[in-house]
């Protein structure tokens, strides 16, 4: 139905773009950090958004932690995460279940710093698996967001030039990564009120401007 030009790819981040999962991540980090006598401040939460677990662990507990300990702590945090909620329609970002079918004929990629188990949990639990041609998770790249590697990998997999990839991001680190990759970025304002530099801001996928804007981007491809 969308009729976007050949060579346009839609690239959607997961946490905060497809699903309102950040409140669950916040609770999981707070509970996990208390095990080590660490109270999680709002500033720490802000630093967490859009980052891979190993980077968050080193930020919270020190760069000198051995790799095995970093992995163990990241896994322990993830054990707390799925139990805080279930990815049902109620926690999906509004409009996702309408937007994805509408653009199902397009090249849709999902680059994320999330753990592979969380990606599978979302795709299967929310019934979204069939919409994504390509998925690149945080463990498939050596340099996670805000480095652009995950976006370059996604563009390569969907075989679309980065300049013709339209990215949906909710975090500062994700916007930095997508912009550095030379992609067109839409800010989804679920986590932050405003994101720069982006070409369009939407509260969610019910925004009436979105389809027209995507058609305009398609015309420039």
PATI-712158 format. One record per residue (C-alpha): x, y, z; residue number from 1. Coordinates in nm, 3 decimals, always signed. Layout:
BEGIN
         u         v         w     i
         X         Y         Z   NUM
...
% end
This chain:
BEGIN
         u         v         w     i
    +0.000    +0.000    +0.000     1
    +0.283    +0.240    +0.081     2
    +0.430    +0.260    -0.270     3
    +0.768    +0.392    -0.164     4
    +1.031    +0.406    -0.436     5
    +1.256    +0.110    -0.491     6
    +1.576    +0.163    -0.298     7
    +1.416    +0.316    +0.012     8
    +1.454    +0.119    +0.335     9
    +1.279    +0.179    +0.665    10
    +1.506    +0.112    +0.962    11
    +1.347    +0.097    +1.307    12
    +1.520    +0.076    +1.642    13
    +1.348    -0.147    +1.899    14
    +1.341    -0.012    +2.257    15
    +1.148    +0.313    +2.267    16
    +1.055    +0.298    +1.897    17
    +0.857    -0.023    +1.857    18
    +0.787    -0.090    +2.222    19
    +0.763    +0.128    +2.532    20
    +1.017    -0.089    +2.710    21
    +1.233    +0.176    +2.872    22
    +1.024    +0.187    +3.194    23
    +1.086    -0.187    +3.230    24
    +1.459    -0.141    +3.169    25
    +1.466    +0.136    +3.429    26
    +1.310    -0.088    +3.693    27
    +1.540    -0.377    +3.608    28
    +1.852    -0.159    +3.634    29
    +1.734    -0.009    +3.962    30
    +1.675    -0.352    +4.114    31
    +2.002    -0.489    +3.979    32
    +2.214    -0.195    +4.095    33
    +2.075    -0.218    +4.448    34
    +2.238    -0.560    +4.476    35
    +2.567    -0.372    +4.472    36
    +2.453    -0.090    +4.699    37
    +2.415    +0.149    +4.408    38
    +2.111    +0.376    +4.384    39
    +2.026    +0.459    +4.024    40
    +1.991    +0.831    +3.961    41
    +1.798    +0.995    +3.680    42
    +2.129    +1.098    +3.525    43
    +2.232    +0.732    +3.516    44
    +1.906    +0.639    +3.347    45
    +1.970    +0.906    +3.086    46
    +2.313    +0.761    +3.017    47
    +2.164    +0.413    +2.985    48
    +1.919    +0.485    +2.704    49
    +2.022    +0.337    +2.371    50
    +2.339    +0.175    +2.505    51
    +2.451    -0.188    +2.500    52
    +2.461    -0.370    +2.835    53
    +2.839    -0.402    +2.850    54
    +2.878    -0.025    +2.805    55
    +2.619    +0.041    +3.076    56
    +2.784    -0.200    +3.321    57
    +3.124    -0.039    +3.271    58
    +2.973    +0.306    +3.305    59
    +2.798    +0.218    +3.632    60
    +3.067    -0.002    +3.788    61
    +3.398    +0.097    +3.632    62
    +3.600    +0.040    +3.318    63
    +3.840    -0.197    +3.492    64
    +3.586    -0.479    +3.543    65
    +3.703    -0.806    +3.382    66
    +3.515    -0.904    +3.068    67
    +3.373    -1.217    +3.231    68
    +3.231    -1.011    +3.517    69
    +3.079    -0.760    +3.276    70
    +2.908    -1.044    +3.088    71
    +2.786    -1.204    +3.410    72
    +2.639    -0.880    +3.541    73
    +2.472    -0.806    +3.208    74
    +2.312    -1.151    +3.207    75
    +2.195    -1.105    +3.567    76
    +2.028    -0.776    +3.478    77
    +1.850    -0.939    +3.184    78
    +1.706    -1.205    +3.413    79
    +1.521    -0.924    +3.588    80
    +1.399    -0.760    +3.269    81
    +1.141    -0.998    +3.112    82
    +0.965    -1.046    +3.444    83
    +0.873    -0.677    +3.469    84
    +0.629    -0.684    +3.180    85
    +0.512    -0.858    +2.865    86
    +0.532    -0.719    +2.513    87
    +0.165    -0.704    +2.431    88
    -0.023    -0.452    +2.221    89
    -0.076    -0.240    +2.531    90
    +0.296    -0.159    +2.560    91
    +0.376    -0.129    +2.192    92
    +0.424    +0.229    +2.078    93
    +0.083    +0.346    +1.947    94
    +0.037    +0.287    +1.576    95
    +0.304    +0.018    +1.537    96
    +0.050    -0.254    +1.456    97
    -0.094    -0.035    +1.180    98
    +0.231    +0.110    +1.047    99
    +0.423    -0.214    +0.995   100
    +0.153    -0.391    +0.786   101
    +0.110    -0.074    +0.580   102
    +0.478    -0.083    +0.485   103
    +0.525    -0.458    +0.482   104
    +0.629    -0.451    +0.115   105
    +0.926    -0.229    +0.190   106
    +1.272    -0.325    +0.304   107
    +1.244    -0.304    +0.682   108
    +1.545    -0.347    +0.908   109
    +1.586    -0.354    +1.284   110
    +1.925    -0.246    +1.421   111
    +1.939    -0.248    +1.800   112
    +2.180    -0.259    +2.092   113
    +1.935    -0.492    +2.267   114
    +2.018    -0.843    +2.378   115
    +1.923    -1.114    +2.120   116
    +1.680    -1.277    +2.365   117
    +1.495    -0.947    +2.405   118
    +1.473    -0.905    +2.029   119
    +1.321    -1.252    +1.994   120
    +1.089    -1.184    +2.286   121
    +0.955    -0.875    +2.111   122
    +0.921    -1.031    +1.767   123
    +0.745    -1.343    +1.890   124
    +0.552    -1.202    +2.185   125
    +0.412    -0.911    +1.985   126
    +0.377    -1.096    +1.655   127
    +0.617    -0.869    +1.467   128
    +0.864    -1.125    +1.334   129
    +0.731    -1.133    +0.978   130
    +0.783    -0.763    +0.915   131
    +1.161    -0.748    +0.941   132
    +1.384    -0.849    +0.652   133
    +1.702    -0.785    +0.847   134
    +1.783    -0.774    +1.219   135
    +2.123    -0.671    +1.354   136
    +2.155    -0.690    +1.732   137
    +2.413    -0.546    +1.965   138
    +2.626    -0.860    +1.966   139
    +2.671    -0.868    +1.590   140
    +2.888    -0.556    +1.589   141
    +3.209    -0.476    +1.771   142
    +3.122    -0.110    +1.821   143
    +2.762    -0.047    +1.938   144
    +2.571    +0.280    +1.915   145
    +2.659    +0.565    +1.921   146
    +2.908    +0.427    +1.667   147
    +2.736    +0.391    +1.325   148
    +2.855    +0.033    +1.264   149
    +2.515    -0.125    +1.335   150
    +2.352    +0.106    +1.081   151
    +2.614    +0.043    +0.815   152
    +2.565    -0.332    +0.867   153
    +2.188    -0.298    +0.833   154
    +2.218    -0.093    +0.513   155
    +2.452    -0.355    +0.369   156
    +2.212    -0.637    +0.457   157
    +1.909    -0.466    +0.299   158
    +2.127    -0.356    +0.004   159
    +2.024    +0.007    +0.020   160
    +2.260    +0.305    +0.024   161
    +2.273    +0.470    +0.368   162
    +2.142    +0.800    +0.225   163
    +1.819    +0.620    +0.125   164
    +1.762    +0.463    +0.466   165
    +1.498    +0.628    +0.685   166
    +1.577    +0.558    +1.050   167
    +1.337    +0.580    +1.345   168
    +1.521    +0.646    +1.672   169
    +1.428    +0.752    +2.026   170
    +1.770    +0.793    +2.193   171
    +2.049    +1.045    +2.157   172
    +2.305    +0.770    +2.097   173
    +2.087    +0.618    +1.823   174
    +2.042    +0.952    +1.649   175
    +2.416    +1.013    +1.663   176
    +2.481    +0.668    +1.512   177
    +2.225    +0.699    +1.231   178
    +2.333    +1.054    +1.146   179
    +2.698    +0.949    +1.135   180
    +2.596    +0.674    +0.892   181
    +2.451    +0.940    +0.660   182
    +2.090    +0.828    +0.703   183
    +1.767    +1.028    +0.729   184
    +1.645    +1.023    +1.087   185
    +1.297    +1.048    +1.240   186
    +1.290    +1.120    +1.612   187
    +1.032    +0.917    +1.806   188
    +0.959    +1.118    +2.121   189
    +0.890    +0.839    +2.366   190
    +1.212    +0.869    +2.565   191
    +1.318    +1.230    +2.508   192
    +1.107    +1.530    +2.425   193
    +1.326    +1.643    +2.138   194
    +1.611    +1.491    +1.942   195
    +1.859    +1.669    +1.718   196
    +1.959    +1.647    +1.441   197
    +1.649    +1.483    +1.295   198
    +1.428    +1.562    +0.997   199
    +1.093    +1.489    +1.163   200
    +0.966    +1.436    +1.517   201
    +0.668    +1.214    +1.595   202
    +0.510    +1.116    +1.925   203
    +0.416    +0.779    +1.780   204
    +0.316    +0.606    +1.456   205
    -0.036    +0.753    +1.463   206
    +0.109    +1.088    +1.352   207
    -0.091    +1.196    +1.046   208
    +0.212    +1.360    +0.885   209
    +0.418    +1.044    +0.866   210
    +0.288    +0.882    +0.546   211
    +0.306    +1.205    +0.348   212
    +0.656    +1.274    +0.478   213
    +0.774    +0.926    +0.380   214
    +0.631    +0.973    +0.031   215
    +0.832    +1.296    +0.001   216
    +1.148    +1.116    +0.110   217
    +1.075    +0.844    -0.143   218
    +1.048    +1.101    -0.422   219
    +1.401    +1.218    -0.341   220
    +1.554    +0.869    -0.362   221
% end
